[in-house]
Amino acid sequence: MQVNMRLADFIRAEIEPILEDWDAFAKTIFSARQMGKSGLRDHAREMLLEIADDLDSHQSDSERSAKSQGRGPEDGEESWAEVHGGDRQTSGFSVMDTVSEFRALRASVVSHWTKAYPTVAGQQLEDLTRFHEAIDQAVAESLEQYATEKEMETRLFGAILVASPDPIYVLDLEGRFIYANKATADLFALAPEAIIGQTTFDLGFPFAEDFKHNLERVIADQSFFRGKFVHTFASGKGERFEYLLAPVLDAHQHTEAIVCISRDITEQALAEEKIWHNAHHDLLTGLPNRRLFLDRLEQEVKHANRSSLSLAVLFMDLDGFKEVNDSFGHEVGDRLLSDVAARLNDCVREVDTVARMGGDEFTVILTGVKQRKDVELVAQTIIDALAKLFLGAQQSVQITVSVGISFYPQDADTPVALLEAADKAMYSAKDSGSNRMCFYAASC
């Protein structure tokens, strides 16, 4: 190596070892840990070569003075330092991360240079001074671009927050509001200054306890959390809401705040509930249909098994319904079925289940049964209630009902078997003359 090699030529010749040292340092920056070598070096090589070219150029004393203060000549073109600053801001680097990169680049060049030339003087000393000035300028250009990009990002983010129809707010580690967008203020029917510094407890929200618990989970685990709550705010808006909690991490990866984005899902929730209701209920009578009846029966069997209790299933078929339908038409028949459903509900407790299985067949689940006579009493009440005249706007009709009864666990121990047993008992009742009850495996 020549004794009088210029620093510019040295940088070009030793650029790979210089970059290797720089790579090692860059990986200590959190935002850079997930970046590959190409991502880390994306601008470093170009910046070094740009600095080498700058060292070869003639500069006046005033130009050098400006450069040492971070002010380079304005040529209208974006420098590699500016490109670097903008990209690093986008990649999540902090200002200190970006400055540290330039410090590492400076240290790597100086380390290699001083190892090759322990004593520098004359032109080499001047080159080293100009190199420091060029690095200072690169730092200034990079940070200026970083700040420009950051300001634009802040403006864009602010515009998004203001325009967002969803309430978005930021809470500190104690659950106090430190930011609330316009949608939040409109939903709460409060001015922003009346929200800031308050907690959900202070604002009197009934979901505050659950919300606080979920906040603590997000802070402790640094995890995301999706939740729901039901509440109508003072603005009169909403009823069902879903929300997302996300931690905000500082440079040391400690949680410093929590962002919450909530959304009014009232229409969606009600639509989903309507779809579910229609899929599980009889559209004419509003009673549970076969699907929901069997699901409830399965749950009641499990409960009875755990509690060592008994339950009864009543299977009912209307006597004379076909004649009513044929004589007076389906409109009268539909009205009769709806009235039957209402009378059945009046004959049982709220904890019991009345369902329409289809056509003129109905079922009842009686829970917590202790004695056979209690079930017999309910069945007789149903028979008496349905035997009474049904008064219509244009036509009054009268029917009777045949009732079959099965018990868990005496007659069957599965939902389907219980239903089949009650069905068989119902047919026995109908064969015995109708308008009566029959217990499974017993003579009527």
Phi, psi and omega per residue, in radians:
M1 nan 2.334 -3.088
Q2 -1.226 2.492 -3.098
V3 -1.167 -0.575 -3.040
N4 -1.746 0.452 -3.124
M5 -1.120 2.336 3.096
R6 -1.283 2.652 -3.121
L7 -1.084 -0.620 3.129
A8 -1.060 -0.789 3.129
D9 -1.191 -0.608 3.126
F10 -1.113 -0.753 3.130
I11 -1.061 -0.761 -3.120
R12 -1.142 -0.692 -3.074
A13 -1.298 -0.610 -3.042
E14 -1.871 0.392 -3.005
I15 -1.112 -0.601 -3.130
E16 -1.167 -0.875 3.071
P17 -1.046 -0.648 3.115
I18 -1.075 -0.780 -3.123
L19 -1.216 -0.563 3.093
E20 -1.074 -0.774 3.093
D21 -1.091 -0.704 -3.110
W22 -1.157 -0.664 3.087
D23 -0.986 -0.815 -3.090
A24 -1.027 -0.718 3.132
F25 -1.245 -0.760 -3.046
A26 -1.005 -0.566 -3.111
K27 -1.213 -0.201 3.083
T28 -1.437 -0.190 3.105
I29 -1.476 2.216 -3.024
F30 -0.967 -0.819 -3.082
S31 -1.140 -0.283 -3.093
A32 -1.706 -0.106 -3.007
R33 -1.128 -0.542 -3.111
Q34 -1.600 0.036 -3.102
M35 -1.589 2.474 3.070
G36 -1.365 3.088 -3.112
K37 -1.042 -0.712 -3.121
S38 -1.120 -0.653 3.118
G39 -1.199 -0.654 3.123
L40 -1.211 -0.663 -3.063
R41 -1.620 0.102 -2.943
D42 -0.916 -0.541 -3.117
H43 -2.128 -0.265 -3.023
A44 -1.059 -0.790 -3.128
R45 -1.044 -0.837 -3.111
E46 -1.099 -0.668 3.131
M47 -1.140 -0.723 3.125
L48 -1.108 -0.763 3.132
L49 -1.170 -0.617 3.097
E50 -1.145 -0.697 3.108
I51 -1.162 -0.698 3.108
A52 -1.060 -0.753 3.094
D53 -1.105 -0.664 3.130
D54 -1.117 -0.664 3.134
L55 -1.147 -0.502 3.133
D56 -1.386 -0.268 -3.067
S57 -1.513 2.716 3.097
H58 -1.427 2.388 3.107
Q59 -2.354 2.466 3.087
S60 -1.400 2.937 3.124
D61 -1.057 -0.688 -3.121
S62 -1.181 -0.646 3.110
E63 -1.154 -0.716 3.124
R64 -1.163 -0.672 3.119
S65 -1.115 -0.738 3.123
A66 -1.123 -0.700 -3.101
K67 -1.158 -0.649 3.138
S68 -1.157 -0.356 3.098
Q69 -1.710 0.159 3.083
G70 1.488 0.277 3.137
R71 -2.012 1.891 3.126
G72 -1.684 3.033 3.111
P73 -1.159 2.462 3.128
E74 -1.574 1.861 3.129
D75 -1.941 0.087 3.096
G76 1.457 -0.174 -3.127
E77 -1.787 2.559 3.139
E78 -1.360 2.228 3.131
S79 -1.416 2.900 3.101
W80 -1.148 -0.492 3.092
A81 -1.162 -0.687 3.113
E82 -1.177 -0.733 3.082
V83 -1.032 -0.765 -3.126
H84 -1.066 -0.820 -3.116
G85 -1.070 -0.752 3.136
G86 -1.127 -0.760 -3.124
D87 -1.203 -0.656 3.140
R88 -1.158 -0.639 3.092
Q89 -1.090 -0.743 3.127
T90 -1.127 -0.566 -3.102
S91 -1.424 -0.014 3.072
G92 1.647 0.162 3.098
F93 -1.245 2.506 3.022
S94 -1.449 2.979 3.084
V95 -1.029 -0.764 -3.122
M96 -1.148 -0.613 3.079
D97 -1.052 -0.789 -3.106
T98 -1.156 -0.761 3.099
V99 -1.087 -0.692 -3.132
S100 -1.084 -0.616 3.110
E101 -1.065 -0.768 3.141
F102 -1.191 -0.631 3.072
R103 -1.077 -0.746 3.131
A104 -1.138 -0.671 3.121
L105 -1.130 -0.750 3.098
R106 -1.073 -0.820 -3.091
A107 -1.106 -0.669 -3.122
S108 -1.134 -0.790 3.137
V109 -1.109 -0.834 -3.088
V110 -1.113 -0.691 -3.136
S111 -1.071 -0.856 3.135
H112 -1.139 -0.673 -3.110
W113 -1.161 -0.796 -3.097
T114 -1.259 -0.469 3.050
K115 -1.191 -0.670 3.136
A116 -1.317 -0.594 -3.098
Y117 -2.333 1.470 -3.114
P118 -1.004 -0.546 3.125
T119 -2.131 2.091 3.125
V120 -2.072 2.552 3.138
A121 -2.731 2.954 3.055
G122 1.099 -2.259 -3.074
Q123 -1.102 -0.652 -3.139
Q124 -1.129 -0.674 3.092
L125 -1.154 -0.686 3.106
E126 -1.146 -0.706 3.107
D127 -1.057 -0.721 -3.131
L128 -1.133 -0.707 3.105
T129 -1.096 -0.783 -3.141
R130 -1.157 -0.567 3.095
F131 -1.090 -0.790 3.108
H132 -1.074 -0.690 3.111
E133 -1.122 -0.693 -3.140
A134 -1.165 -0.691 3.096
I135 -1.124 -0.732 3.109
D136 -1.038 -0.722 3.115
Q137 -1.138 -0.726 -3.137
A138 -1.094 -0.707 3.085
V139 -1.042 -0.830 -3.124
A140 -1.080 -0.786 -3.138
E141 -1.111 -0.742 -3.122
S142 -1.121 -0.787 -3.118
L143 -1.205 -0.601 3.098
E144 -1.111 -0.761 3.107
Q145 -1.183 -0.664 3.085
Y146 -1.013 -0.825 -3.123
A147 -1.120 -0.701 3.124
T148 -1.075 -0.811 3.132
E149 -1.129 -0.690 -3.134
K150 -1.131 -0.738 3.119
E151 -1.106 -0.715 3.118
M152 -1.144 -0.745 3.116
E153 -1.071 -0.728 3.129
T154 -1.094 -0.748 3.118
R155 -1.111 -0.787 -3.131
L156 -1.122 -0.754 3.138
F157 -1.116 -0.716 3.103
G158 -1.084 -0.707 3.124
A159 -1.134 -0.684 3.114
I160 -1.108 -0.770 -3.125
L161 -1.102 -0.739 -3.128
V162 -1.175 -0.723 -3.072
A163 -1.393 -0.309 -3.061
S164 -1.102 2.278 3.066
P165 -1.340 -0.204 -3.127
D166 -1.596 2.378 3.054
P167 -1.108 2.204 3.109
I168 -2.250 2.258 3.129
Y169 -2.563 2.822 -3.119
V170 -2.110 2.365 -3.113
L171 -2.097 2.548 3.058
D172 -1.430 -3.081 -3.056
L173 -1.207 -0.229 3.070
E174 -1.680 0.049 3.125
G175 1.484 0.215 3.131
R176 -1.517 2.478 3.107
F177 -1.220 2.210 3.051
I178 -2.027 -0.140 3.018
Y179 -2.754 2.491 3.056
A180 -2.568 2.242 -3.135
N181 -1.390 3.081 -3.048
K182 -1.071 -0.674 -3.133
A183 -1.078 -0.607 3.101
T184 -1.164 -0.819 -3.139
A185 -1.078 -0.710 3.116
D186 -1.138 -0.714 -3.135
L187 -1.140 -0.799 -3.115
F188 -1.299 -0.249 -3.040
A189 1.013 0.729 3.130
L190 -2.330 2.631 3.018
A191 -1.242 2.599 -3.129
P192 -0.900 -0.698 -3.109
E193 -1.181 -0.364 3.095
A194 -1.446 -0.215 3.128
I195 -1.664 -0.764 -3.071
I196 -1.026 2.297 3.125
G197 1.582 -0.165 -3.141
Q198 -1.661 2.827 3.017
T199 -1.927 2.987 3.083
T200 -1.135 -0.467 3.048
F201 -1.189 -0.798 -3.139
D202 -1.036 -0.616 -3.107
L203 -1.464 -0.038 3.036
G204 1.317 0.449 -3.128
F205 -1.380 2.289 -3.075
P206 -1.181 -0.308 -3.140
F207 -1.594 0.150 -3.013
A208 -1.024 -0.720 -3.087
E209 -1.099 -0.855 3.111
D210 -1.108 -0.708 -3.126
F211 -1.068 -0.769 3.132
K212 -1.085 -0.747 3.126
H213 -1.056 -0.748 -3.134
N214 -1.219 -0.604 3.043
L215 -1.047 -0.786 -3.126
E216 -1.082 -0.641 3.094
R217 -1.120 -0.756 -3.132
V218 -1.122 -0.726 -3.140
I219 -1.146 -0.786 -3.077
A220 -1.218 -0.737 -3.041
D221 -1.671 -0.162 -3.032
Q222 0.884 0.820 -3.083
S223 -2.109 2.921 3.052
F224 -1.551 2.668 3.097
F225 -2.453 2.299 3.062
R226 -1.928 2.257 -3.133
G227 -2.450 3.101 3.128
K228 -2.430 2.689 2.994
F229 -2.615 2.788 3.124
V230 -2.031 2.150 -3.131
H231 -2.975 2.457 2.990
T232 -1.874 2.085 -3.050
F233 -1.384 2.998 -3.108
A234 -1.041 -0.435 3.115
S235 -1.240 -0.234 -3.078
G236 1.461 0.035 -3.108
K237 -1.542 2.496 2.961
G238 1.301 2.987 3.062
E239 -2.755 -0.798 3.107
R240 -1.954 2.292 -3.135
F241 -2.332 2.576 2.922
E242 -2.063 2.680 -3.113
Y243 -2.560 2.718 3.103
L244 -2.131 2.217 3.051
L245 -1.842 2.329 -3.138
A246 -2.405 2.370 -3.137
P247 -1.328 2.538 3.000
V248 -1.834 2.102 -3.050
L249 -1.795 2.479 3.088
D250 -1.509 -3.017 -3.071
A251 -1.095 -0.392 3.134
H252 -1.715 0.210 3.120
Q253 1.132 0.541 3.011
H254 -1.751 2.496 3.118
T255 -1.234 2.146 -3.130
E256 -1.969 -0.267 3.113
A257 -2.891 3.022 3.109
I258 -2.309 2.290 3.058
V259 -1.662 2.410 3.073
C260 -2.185 2.220 3.040
I261 -2.041 2.098 -3.136
S262 -2.029 2.827 -3.087
R263 -2.571 2.386 3.089
D264 -1.363 2.000 -3.120
I265 -2.028 0.438 -3.075
T266 -0.997 -0.912 -3.115
E267 -1.059 -0.773 3.137
Q268 -1.095 -0.796 -3.107
A269 -1.121 -0.751 -3.135
L270 -1.156 -0.655 3.104
A271 -1.126 -0.746 3.125
E272 -1.135 -0.685 3.119
E273 -1.139 -0.670 3.113
K274 -1.128 -0.740 3.111
I275 -1.079 -0.796 3.127
W276 -1.094 -0.768 -3.115
H277 -1.077 -0.787 -3.126
N278 -1.128 -0.543 -3.134
A279 -1.351 -0.305 -3.045
H280 -2.095 0.052 -3.129
H281 -2.285 2.663 3.070
D282 -1.289 2.187 -3.048
L283 -1.185 -0.482 -3.112
L284 -1.360 -0.872 -3.032
T285 -1.714 -0.319 -3.070
G286 1.393 0.000 3.118
L287 -1.338 2.771 2.987
P288 -0.963 2.494 3.090
N289 -1.607 -3.018 -3.083
R290 -0.994 -0.749 -3.100
R291 -1.048 -0.882 -3.112
L292 -1.208 -0.629 3.105
F293 -1.034 -0.826 -3.128
L294 -1.150 -0.611 3.097
D295 -1.139 -0.792 3.134
R296 -1.168 -0.659 3.125
L297 -1.113 -0.675 3.098
E298 -1.093 -0.746 3.124
Q299 -1.143 -0.702 -3.131
E300 -1.198 -0.620 3.075
V301 -1.102 -0.760 3.109
K302 -1.074 -0.762 -3.136
H303 -1.129 -0.762 3.137
A304 -1.098 -0.651 3.127
N305 -1.136 -0.767 -3.138
R306 -1.169 -0.625 -3.040
S307 -1.634 -0.033 -3.095
S308 0.992 0.695 3.115
L309 -1.901 2.979 3.087
S310 -1.932 2.795 3.011
L311 -2.514 2.810 -3.112
A312 -2.200 2.548 3.055
V313 -2.037 2.232 3.087
L314 -1.891 2.213 3.079
F315 -1.964 2.177 -3.006
M316 -2.180 2.468 3.049
D317 -2.290 2.287 -3.097
L318 -1.296 2.292 3.089
D319 -1.543 2.209 3.076
G320 1.531 0.103 -3.109
F321 -1.175 -0.671 -3.120
K322 -1.054 -0.697 3.131
E323 -1.134 -0.681 3.092
V324 -1.084 -0.801 -3.130
N325 -1.076 -0.783 -3.096
D326 -1.231 -0.617 -3.059
S327 -1.423 -0.692 -3.000
F328 -1.983 -0.122 3.087
G329 1.710 2.887 -3.067
H330 -1.199 -0.493 -3.132
E331 -1.122 -0.764 3.090
V332 -1.172 -0.675 3.115
G333 -1.095 -0.730 3.121
D334 -1.129 -0.714 3.129
R335 -1.109 -0.668 3.129
L336 -1.121 -0.747 3.130
L337 -1.078 -0.685 3.117
S338 -1.150 -0.704 3.120
D339 -1.178 -0.663 3.083
V340 -1.052 -0.778 3.128
A341 -1.023 -0.743 -3.141
A342 -1.132 -0.742 -3.137
R343 -1.166 -0.652 3.108
L344 -1.091 -0.745 3.125
N345 -1.088 -0.587 3.139
D346 -1.255 -0.319 -3.069
C347 -1.567 -0.171 -3.071
V348 -2.185 3.006 3.116
R349 -1.413 2.900 3.114
E350 -1.131 -0.503 -3.107
V351 -1.344 -0.237 3.127
D352 -1.503 2.840 -3.103
T353 -2.074 2.209 3.011
V354 -1.904 2.321 -3.108
A355 -2.402 2.694 3.009
R356 -1.848 2.156 -3.087
M357 -1.514 -0.238 -3.097
G358 2.273 2.656 -3.126
G359 1.002 -2.239 3.121
D360 -1.919 0.494 3.128
E361 -1.811 2.299 3.139
F362 -2.256 2.729 3.099
T363 -2.357 2.754 3.084
V364 -2.421 2.408 2.969
I365 -1.850 2.116 3.064
L366 -1.845 2.031 -3.056
T367 -1.675 2.784 3.062
G368 1.067 0.605 -3.107
V369 -1.228 2.277 -3.138
K370 -1.868 -0.670 -3.099
Q371 -2.349 2.597 3.132
R372 -1.053 -0.630 -3.082
K373 -1.143 -0.478 3.100
D374 -1.152 -0.720 3.117
V375 -1.197 -0.697 3.128
E376 -1.065 -0.679 3.126
L377 -1.112 -0.762 3.122
V378 -1.125 -0.764 -3.134
A379 -1.078 -0.718 3.132
Q380 -1.182 -0.633 3.087
T381 -1.061 -0.716 3.118
I382 -1.143 -0.787 3.139
I383 -1.046 -0.772 -3.136
D384 -1.173 -0.690 -3.098
A385 -1.157 -0.719 -3.090
L386 -1.394 -0.283 3.110
A387 -1.354 -0.291 3.129
K388 -1.245 2.655 -3.095
L389 -1.085 2.358 3.045
F390 -1.664 2.011 -3.078
L391 -1.572 2.088 3.102
G392 -1.877 2.925 -3.125
A393 -1.097 -0.668 -3.099
Q394 -2.071 -0.336 -3.062
Q395 -2.586 2.304 3.054
S396 -1.769 2.431 -3.103
V397 -2.326 2.817 3.118
Q398 -2.387 2.386 3.125
I399 -2.402 3.056 2.991
T400 -2.300 -3.138 -3.097
V401 -2.457 2.510 3.031
S402 -1.865 2.304 -3.023
V403 -2.130 2.214 3.011
G404 -1.914 2.468 -3.020
I405 -2.267 2.334 3.022
S406 -2.262 2.697 -3.107
F407 -2.079 2.528 2.937
Y408 -1.829 2.313 0.071
P409 -1.750 0.131 -3.026
Q410 -1.089 -0.792 -3.028
D411 -1.645 -0.509 -3.127
A412 -2.903 2.747 -3.093
D413 -2.144 0.218 3.047
T414 -2.272 2.699 -3.117
P415 -0.985 -0.826 -3.104
V416 -1.131 -0.747 3.139
A417 -1.134 -0.660 3.099
L418 -1.093 -0.771 -3.131
L419 -1.135 -0.731 3.134
E420 -1.125 -0.682 3.133
A421 -1.136 -0.751 3.126
A422 -1.159 -0.638 3.109
D423 -1.089 -0.792 3.123
K424 -1.090 -0.720 3.129
A425 -1.120 -0.629 3.118
M426 -1.100 -0.751 3.129
Y427 -1.143 -0.578 3.069
S428 -1.126 -0.703 3.119
A429 -1.133 -0.731 -3.126
K430 -1.169 -0.686 3.134
D431 -1.204 -0.374 -3.117
S432 -1.509 0.032 3.078
G433 2.168 0.048 3.099
S434 1.171 3.037 3.120
N435 0.937 0.715 3.139
R436 -2.682 3.029 3.111
M437 -1.949 2.758 3.071
C438 -2.565 2.309 3.090
F439 -1.553 2.527 -3.133
Y440 -1.083 2.481 3.102
A441 1.070 0.519 3.080
A442 -2.481 2.652 3.109
S443 -1.328 2.505 -3.087
C444 -1.591 nan nan
